[in-house]
Amino acid sequence: MADETAPTALFLDSGIGGLGVLREARILMPNWRFVYVADDDAFPFGAWEEPALLDHLTRLFANLLDTYKPDLAVIACNTASTLAIDHLRAAFPGRIFVGTVPAIKPAAERTCSGLVSVLATPGTVKRQYTRELIRQYARKCHVRLVGSDKLAAMAETYMQGEMVDEEAVRAEIAPCFLEEDGRRTDIVVLACTHYPFLVNRFRKTAPWPVDWIDPAEAIARRVKSLADPLDIAGADSAGVSDVALFTSNQPSEGSRRLLKGFGFHHIGVAVEGVL
């Protein structure tokens, strides 16, 4: 099913979160074709036990790589990346995988107060991968890990055109804000690709202004750096349709509208045998 007229990048998330990364990549890679996979049948990834999620992602990518033959694959999800990125690279040698991990290094470089919070899913918070990033890049900072099991679903609701309860948002982000010895948290890392879609609500309900780090642009630059050597001379994406897939087989009307707003005019459902 791969289109020979343009190189293909495949993006996967449990829902709409990865669209922010894809949007930035499109700007940098205009001659590429994009396949977006919303694994909404498995949403949220953070609720899975680790062995089951690892097995699920391995089987899912085996099918997707065989069906769409992408030139590179982007795991646009912190929960999945911190668990599976090394495993997937080993399981599919020769394939290019780009992961999404908490932006702890830039947060540590930017903070003035030394108080940094990482707002993530519970799955990302408990990963050793995340703690290793803190050990490597933020030893001089006080890093608070805040796991929310509600915000990703709120973002899905919000992006489909429905309202979210601002008091509920306030309660979820409140643990990010610390005051210590006259210092305050000044940076919050958005360590779930869903969360940037709620950033205006975060700003409105936060007790004081902070720098909210959205890594989408940095991830897109990394994708482009790996994509550049793969560009096919003379390739042209004109007339090539990007495709969005839902593994649930039941994308909501709100999801369909959202994907069309992101330029996906061909919206399908799960590939046969994908699960």
N, C-alpha and C positions, 0 to 999 in steps of 0.2 A: 504493500500500500504506500510505500515511499514514493515521493514525487521526484523524478530525476532532474527537474529543471531548477531546483534550488536546494541548498543544504538544509537539513532539518534539525531543529532543536526541540527536544521533548521536555516539558516541565510537568512535575507532579507535586500535588499537595493533597491533603485530605479534603479540601474544599476550595474556597475562593482566595485563600491567603496568598498563594503564589502568583496571583495576577499582578500584584505590585512589582514583583521582580521581573516578570515577563514584560510588563509595560516599559520598564527601563531598558531591557535587553532589545526590544524592538527598535528603540530609538538608535541604538548603537549598531544594530545588525539588520539594516533595512532589506537586504537581499536574501534573508533567511525565511524559511517556512517554519511555523510554530505549531506544535501539537501540545495542547494543554489537557492534562488528565486530572479531573477532580475525583479523588477516590472517596466520594461522599458515602458510599456504602460502608466504609470503614471509619467514618468520622465519629468521634475525634480519635486521632492516633494516640493521644495521651492516656486514654482509658484502657489501652491494651496492655497485657502482660508482655514483657520484652521478648521472650522466645517466640510467642505467637505472632507478634508484629514483625519480627525479623523474617520469619518464614513467609508471612503474607507478602511483605515487600519483595522478597526474592522471587516468589512465584509471579507476582504482578509484573515485575520488570522483565522476567524471562519472556512473558507473552508480549509485552509492549515493544521490547527491543526487536523481537522477531517479526512483529507485525508492521511496525512503522520504520524500522531500521534508521533510527536517528543518528546523526553524526555526533551528537553529544546529548547527555541527559542531565537535567537539573533537578535535584531534590529540593524543591522550594518550601522546605518545612524543617524547622529546627529539631522537632521531636524525632522525625525520621532520620535526619542527617546525623545527629549525635549518636544515634543507635546503630545505623546501618551503613554509613558511607564506606567505611573500610571493608566491611563484609562484601558489599556489592562490587567494589573494585576488584576484590579477590575472586568473587564468583563469576564475574564477566570480564576476564582479562582482555585487554585491547579496547574496551569501551571507555569512553571519557565520561566521568561523573563529576558534577559540581555540587558541593553541599552547601548548606546554609547553617551557620553556627553562630552562637551569640557574639555580638560585637564588643567583646570585653576589652580587647587590646586598644581600640580607638577610644573607648570610654575612659580607660585608665590614663591615656595620654591627654585627654581633654579636661578631666576633672580639676577643679580648683580646690574644692573642699576635701577631696579624698573620700567622699561618701558616694558610692555608686550602687544603684539597684539594678537587678536584672529581672525584668518582668517576663515570665515564660509560662509554659504549661508545666504541670507537675512532673511530666515525663522528662522534660529538658532539665528541670531543676535537679532531679535525682541522678542524672547521668554523671559518671566519672569523667566523661569527656569535658563537660562544662566545668567541673572542678579543676581539671588539669589546665584549662584555659586561664582560670583565675590564678593558679599557682605560677604559670609561666609569665603572665602579663600584668597581673594586678596585685602583686604581693604587698605593695605599699599602700593599697587602698583597703577601705572597709567595704566589701562587696556583699550586699544583701541579696539573696536569691528569693524571689517571690513567685510562687506557683499559683496560677489561677486555673480552675477547671471550668470557668464560666465565660471568660472573655471571648474565646474563639467562637463559641456559639452566638454570643451577642454580635460579633462582627458579621457573621453569616446573616443574621437577622437584619442588621442595619444596612448592609450592602444590598439586600434584596428589597429595600424600600420601606422597611418597617421601623417603628420607633424602638428605642432602647431606654430602659429606666436609668436615668442619670444617677440616682441614688445607689442603684446596684453597681454602676460603673465606679462611683466614688468609693464604695466599700471594697471593691476588688483591687483598686490601685493604692488605697490608703497605706498598706504595709510598706510601700516603696519609699515613703517619706520619713526620714530620720533627722533628728536634731541631736547633736552631740558636741559638747564643749564649745558652744557658740557657732558650730558649723551645721550646715544643712545639706541634705542630698541635693546635688546639682545636676546629676545625669541619671536618666533611666534608659536602659537598653531594652528595646522592643525585641525580645528573643522569641517571637512567634510571628510568622509572616502575616497572620490575620490582624495583628494588633495595630499596625499603622493605619488601617481603615477606620479605627476609632480614635485616632490621635486628637482630633478636634474635641471630642468628648473628654478625653483625658485632660487636655489643657483647661477646659472649662471647669472640671471638677477637682483639679489638683489644688492642694492647699497653698502652694507657691510655685512660681515658674521654674521649670527645669529644662534641660536639653534632652529631648526624646530622640534617641538614635534609631533611625530606620536604616537598616543595612542594604536596602534594595538596590540602590545605585552602585554601591561597592561590589555587590554580588554580580550585577550585570556587567561591570567592568571586567571582573574575573572571567565571566563567561565569554566575553568578547576576546579576551587575551588568548583563550583556548580555541576560539572559533576562527580567528584570523588565519592561522595556517591551513584551515580546512576549507576556506572559501574557494569555490570552484570558479575558475576563470570564465567570465562571460555569463555566470549564473544570474538569473533574473527572477525575482519573486512575483513580477507582474502577472496577474491572472492566476496565481497559485493561492488556493484558499487555505487559511489556517483552520485548524479543526480543534474543537473542544469536546471532551468526552466525560461522561458521568458513569461511574461504575454501579450506581444504584439502579440504573435503567429508569429512574423516575425523577429527572430534574424538575424542580418547581418552575412555575412561570416566572417567578422573581429571578431565579438563577438564569433562565434563558434570556431574560431582558438584560441582566447584568453582563452576560457573556457577549451579547450582541453589541452592547455599549463599548466593550473592549475590542470590537472589530471581528468577533467570531461569528461568521454568517452560516457556518456549517457546524451544527451542534448535534453530536451523536450520543450514543449510550455505550454501555460496556462492550468491549470486544468479546466475542464469543470465546469462552474458555478462560477468561482473564482471572477468574477467582477460583 
